[in-house]
């Protein structure tokens, strides 16, 4: 089953190549039939000629018509050959005007070659063919019959070139439309892949934040319950109940993140729900203080969720790695930005993940989404500090 897509793509390519070869064969067969038909017309005209050297006319008819079989492969050489033959016949044999091959060749050059090349070749061909046309005109006096003769000889040649040019223009337009459609399809596929990757990254961040925080609380409570199970059963029972509550909350948040059973769930976390988060952390044994600087106001849900998750991740790291007893969370509401700061007094060595792991990466991604940044590191006086800056101007736009 794993090789089936490759087999399908290979089969499609083979089918396209086969169809292309068939189209080439059909075109070549049509050109050969056209060349033979024009050659037959030339032979008939040569057979009806009652002048000297009629046998040469049969040779010229073959030379001036049969190259049309490869007119698509060599449009310019074929045009040069048939125009040279037509000019020679027109000059050497009075009233020997055979324009059919030249008409087809002019059409082919205009349809197959770039316009500048086709225009030069067409002008040169008309100039060469003007000699036998002028040879047949009675210039003294030059009357309306002569005008009709010149117009009638040139008109099919010019019309053939114009029709070929129109066909080339339409083909170029269709190719441009097809290329544009293919480009749009590629862009749509790229946008879909990018949107899927962004959604996967968002879900990964949410799942990490939810699971990491709640599991940290559960581990702390389970460790405490085990330590005091015999000496203080009541507190141990309280810790076990906290574990159950935390696990259920984590399950609800995971369902919300994954998009299942949303109608029955609580709304997404906001900064006004920080008290519940801090109570949960306090129950795990970490004394946390919340300070709000500036006028507290409603912010866009996406920004509030990011700020909440940053606080949650910072406190989770404190519980897991810091060995801290106290922590403070500060929200500074400025005119153009929201600043979130989490400081602890921990002294235990941090795990490598604290400095460069997924948690800090997730915090930075959340801040970068709004044009902000995150600073994290040890303080000179001891402890660890996380500071996030979330501009409000990007959200306003």
C-alpha positions in Angstrom: 0.0 0.0 0.0 2.9 2.4 0.7 4.1 2.2 -3.0 0.6 2.8 -4.5 1.0 6.6 -4.8 4.3 6.2 -6.6 2.8 3.6 -8.9 -0.1 5.9 -9.6 2.1 8.9 -10.4 4.3 6.8 -12.7 1.3 5.5 -14.5 -0.1 9.0 -15.0 3.3 10.2 -16.4 3.4 7.2 -18.7 -0.1 7.9 -19.9 0.7 11.6 -20.5 3.8 10.7 -22.5 1.9 8.1 -24.5 -0.8 10.6 -25.3 1.9 13.2 -26.3 3.5 10.7 -28.7 0.1 9.9 -30.2 -0.6 13.6 -30.8 2.8 14.0 -32.5 2.1 11.0 -34.7 -1.4 12.4 -35.6 0.1 15.8 -36.4 2.8 14.3 -38.6 0.3 12.1 -40.4 -1.9 15.1 -41.1 1.0 17.1 -42.4 2.1 14.3 -44.7 -1.5 14.0 -46.1 -1.6 17.8 -46.6 1.8 17.7 -48.4 0.6 14.9 -50.7 -2.6 16.8 -51.5 -0.7 20.0 -52.4 1.8 17.9 -54.4 -1.0 16.3 -56.4 -2.4 19.8 -57.2 1.1 20.8 -58.3 1.4 17.7 -60.5 -2.0 18.4 -62.1 -0.9 22.0 -62.9 2.4 20.8 -64.3 0.5 18.2 -66.5 -1.7 20.9 -67.9 1.2 23.2 -68.9 1.7 23.3 -72.7 5.1 25.1 -72.8 8.7 24.0 -72.9 10.4 21.8 -70.3 7.2 20.5 -68.6 9.2 17.8 -66.9 11.1 20.4 -64.8 7.7 21.5 -63.5 7.1 18.1 -62.0 10.5 18.3 -60.2 9.7 21.8 -58.9 6.2 20.7 -57.8 7.8 17.9 -55.7 10.5 20.2 -54.2 8.0 23.0 -53.5 5.3 20.9 -51.9 6.6 17.7 -50.2 8.6 19.6 -47.5 5.3 20.6 -46.0 5.3 17.2 -44.4 7.8 18.5 -41.9 6.5 22.1 -41.7 6.0 22.0 -37.9 9.5 20.7 -37.3 11.3 23.1 -39.6 8.9 26.0 -40.3 11.5 28.5 -41.5 13.5 26.2 -43.9 10.2 24.9 -45.3 9.0 28.4 -45.9 12.3 29.4 -47.6 12.1 26.3 -50.0 8.5 26.7 -51.0 8.8 30.5 -51.5 12.0 30.0 -53.6 10.2 27.4 -55.8 7.0 29.5 -56.1 9.1 32.6 -57.1 11.1 30.5 -59.6 8.0 29.0 -61.2 6.3 32.4 -61.4 9.3 34.0 -63.2 10.3 31.1 -65.4 6.9 30.0 -66.5 4.4 32.7 -67.5 1.2 32.5 -65.6 2.8 29.7 -63.5 1.5 30.9 -60.1 1.3 28.1 -57.4 0.6 29.9 -54.1 -0.8 26.9 -52.1 2.4 25.7 -50.5 3.5 29.3 -49.7 0.2 30.0 -48.1 0.5 26.9 -45.8 4.1 27.7 -45.0 3.4 31.3 -44.1 0.5 30.2 -41.8 2.9 27.7 -40.1 5.6 30.2 -39.5 3.2 32.7 -38.1 1.7 30.1 -35.8 4.9 28.4 -34.7 7.6 31.0 -34.5 7.9 34.1 -32.2 6.2 37.1 -33.7 9.3 39.1 -34.5 10.8 36.2 -36.4 7.5 35.4 -38.1 7.1 39.1 -39.1 10.5 39.2 -40.7 10.1 35.9 -42.5 6.6 36.9 -43.7 7.8 40.3 -45.0 10.8 38.7 -46.8 8.5 36.0 -48.3 6.0 38.6 -49.6 8.9 40.7 -51.0 10.2 37.6 -52.9 6.8 36.7 -54.2 6.2 40.2 -55.3 8.6 39.6 -58.3 6.5 37.0 -60.1 3.3 39.0 -59.3 4.8 42.1 -60.8 6.0 40.1 -63.8 2.4 39.2 -64.6 1.1 42.8 -64.3 0.6 44.9 -67.4 2.1 48.2 -66.2 1.1 50.2 -69.3 -1.5 51.1 -68.7 -2.0 50.1 -65.0 -5.8 49.6 -64.6 -8.3 48.2 -62.2 -7.8 44.6 -63.5 -4.1 44.9 -62.5 -5.1 46.1 -59.1 -7.4 43.2 -58.7 -4.7 40.8 -59.8 -2.1 42.2 -57.3 -4.7 42.2 -54.5 -5.9 38.7 -55.3 -2.4 37.3 -55.3 -1.2 39.0 -52.1 -4.5 38.7 -50.1 -4.3 34.9 -49.5 -0.7 35.2 -48.4 -1.4 38.0 -45.9 -4.5 36.3 -44.6 -2.6 33.1 -44.0 0.0 34.9 -42.0 -2.6 36.8 -40.0 -4.5 33.6 -39.2 -1.3 31.9 -38.1 -0.4 34.9 -35.9 -3.9 34.8 -34.3 -3.5 31.1 -33.5 -0.1 31.7 -32.0 -1.6 34.5 -29.8 -4.4 32.3 -28.6 -2.1 29.5 -27.8 0.1 31.9 -25.8 -2.9 33.2 -24.0 -4.2 29.7 -23.2 -0.7 28.7 -21.9 -0.6 31.8 -19.7 -4.1 30.9 -18.3 -3.0 27.3 -17.7 0.2 28.4 -16.0 -1.7 30.9 -13.9 -4.2 28.3 -12.9 -1.3 25.9 -12.0 0.4 28.6 -10.0 -2.8 29.3 -8.1 -3.3 25.6 -7.4 0.3 25.4 -6.1 -0.3 28.5 -4.0 -3.5 27.0 -2.6 -1.7 23.8 -1.8 1.1 25.7 -0.1 -1.4 27.8 1.9 -3.2 24.7 2.9 0.0 23.0 4.0 1.1 26.1 5.9 -2.3 26.5 7.6 -2.1 22.8 8.6 1.4 23.2 10.0 0.4 26.3 11.9 -2.7 24.5 13.3 -0.5 21.6 14.3 2.0 23.9 16.0 -0.9 25.7 17.8 -2.3 22.4 19.1 1.1 21.3 20.1 1.7 24.4 22.1 -1.7 24.2 23.8 -1.3 20.5 24.6 2.1 21.1 26.0 1.0 23.9 28.2 -2.1 22.1 29.5 -0.4 18.8 30.0 2.9 20.1 31.4 1.3 22.4 34.0 -1.4 20.0 35.2 1.0 17.0 35.4 3.4 19.2 37.4 0.7 20.0 39.9 -0.4 16.3 40.0 3.2 15.1 40.6 3.7 17.7 43.4 0.4 16.7 45.0 1.1 13.0 44.6 4.6 13.3 46.2 3.1 15.3 49.1 0.3 12.8 49.6 2.8 9.9 49.7 5.0 11.8 52.2 2.2 12.6 54.7 -0.1 9.6 54.0 0.6 8.0 57.4 1.3 11.1 59.5 -1.6 13.3 58.2 -4.2 11.3 56.4 -6.6 14.3 56.1 -4.1 16.4 54.2 -3.1 13.4 52.1 -6.8 13.0 51.2 -7.0 16.6 50.3 -4.0 16.2 48.0 -5.6 13.2 46.4 -8.8 15.2 45.8 -6.7 18.0 44.3 -5.1 15.4 42.0 -8.6 14.3 40.8 -9.7 17.9 40.2 -6.5 18.8 38.4 -6.8 15.7 36.2 -10.4 16.5 35.3 -9.5 20.1 34.5 -6.6 18.9 32.3 -9.0 16.5 30.4 -11.5 19.3 29.8 -8.9 21.7 28.5 -7.5 19.0 26.2 -10.9 18.3 24.8 -11.3 22.0 24.2 -7.9 22.2 22.5 -8.7 19.2 20.3 -12.1 20.5 19.4 -14.3 17.8 20.9 -17.3 18.3 23.1 -16.9 22.1 23.0 -20.4 23.1 24.0 -20.0 21.5 27.4 -16.7 23.0 28.2 -15.6 26.2 29.9 -14.4 29.1 27.8 -10.8 29.6 26.9 -8.6 30.8 29.7 -8.2 34.6 30.1 -6.3 36.8 32.4 -9.3 37.2 34.7 -9.0 33.4 35.3 -5.5 33.7 36.6 -6.8 33.5 40.2 -7.9 30.0 39.6 -4.5 29.1 38.1 -2.7 30.7 41.0 -4.9 28.9 43.6 -3.9 25.6 41.9 -0.2 26.5 42.1 -0.6 27.5 45.7 -2.3 24.2 46.5 0.9 22.5 45.0 3.0 24.3 47.7 4.2 27.4 45.9 3.3 30.8 47.4 2.3 33.1 44.5 1.4 36.7 44.5 -0.4 38.6 41.7 0.3 42.3 41.0 -1.5 44.4 38.4 0.1 47.6 37.3 -1.9 50.1 35.3 -5.6 50.1 34.3 -6.8 46.6 33.8 -8.9 46.3 30.7 -10.4 43.7 28.3 -7.9 42.6 25.6 -8.5 40.4 22.5 -9.1 36.8 23.4 -6.1 35.5 21.5 -3.7 37.8 23.3 -5.2 37.1 26.7 -4.9 33.4 26.0 -1.3 33.8 25.1 -0.5 35.8 28.2 -2.3 33.3 30.4 -0.3 30.4 28.8 3.0 32.3 29.3 2.2 32.7 33.0 1.1 29.1 33.2 4.3 27.8 31.5 6.6 30.0 33.7 4.9 28.8 36.9 5.0 25.2 35.7 8.8 25.5 35.2 9.1 27.0 38.6 7.3 24.0 40.1 9.3 21.5 38.1 12.8 22.9 38.2 13.2 25.8 40.6 12.8 24.4 44.1 11.3 27.8 44.9 9.1 28.8 47.8 7.8 32.2 46.5 6.9 33.6 43.1 5.3 36.7 41.9 3.3 37.4 38.7 3.1 41.0 37.5 0.8 42.3 34.8 1.6 45.7 33.5 -1.1 47.3 31.3 0.5 50.0 29.2 -0.9 52.2 26.5 0.7 50.1 23.7 1.6 46.8 25.2 1.0 44.3 27.9 4.0 43.2 29.9 3.9 39.9 31.8 6.6 39.1 34.4 7.0 36.0 36.5 9.8 35.9 39.1 10.7 33.2 41.6 13.3 32.8 44.4 14.4 29.3 43.4 17.9 28.2 43.8 17.9 24.6 42.6 19.7 23.9 39.3 17.5 24.2 36.3 17.1 21.4 33.7 18.3 22.2 30.2 14.7 22.4 29.0 14.2 25.4 31.3 16.5 27.4 29.1 16.0 26.1 25.6 13.2 23.5 25.7 9.8 23.4 24.2 8.2 25.5 27.0 10.3 28.6 26.3 10.1 28.1 22.6 6.3 28.0 23.0 6.3 31.2 25.0 8.5 33.0 22.4 6.2 31.8 19.6 3.2 33.2 21.4 4.9 36.5 21.9 6.2 36.7 18.4 2.7 36.1 17.0 1.9 39.6 18.3 5.2 41.2 17.4 6.6 40.8 21.0 9.4 39.0 22.7 10.3 36.9 25.7 13.3 37.3 28.0 14.2 34.5 30.4 17.2 34.0 32.7 18.6 33.9 36.2 18.5 37.1 38.3 21.6 38.5 39.9 20.0 38.3 43.3 18.9 34.7 42.9 15.9 33.1 41.3 14.6 33.1 37.8 12.8 35.7 35.8 10.5 35.5 32.7 9.5 38.7 31.1 7.1 38.8 28.0 6.2 41.9 26.0 3.0 41.7 24.0 2.4 44.8 21.8 -1.2 45.8 21.3 -0.7 47.7 18.1 -0.4 44.6 16.0 -3.7 43.4 17.5 -5.4 46.7 16.8 -4.4 46.4 13.1 
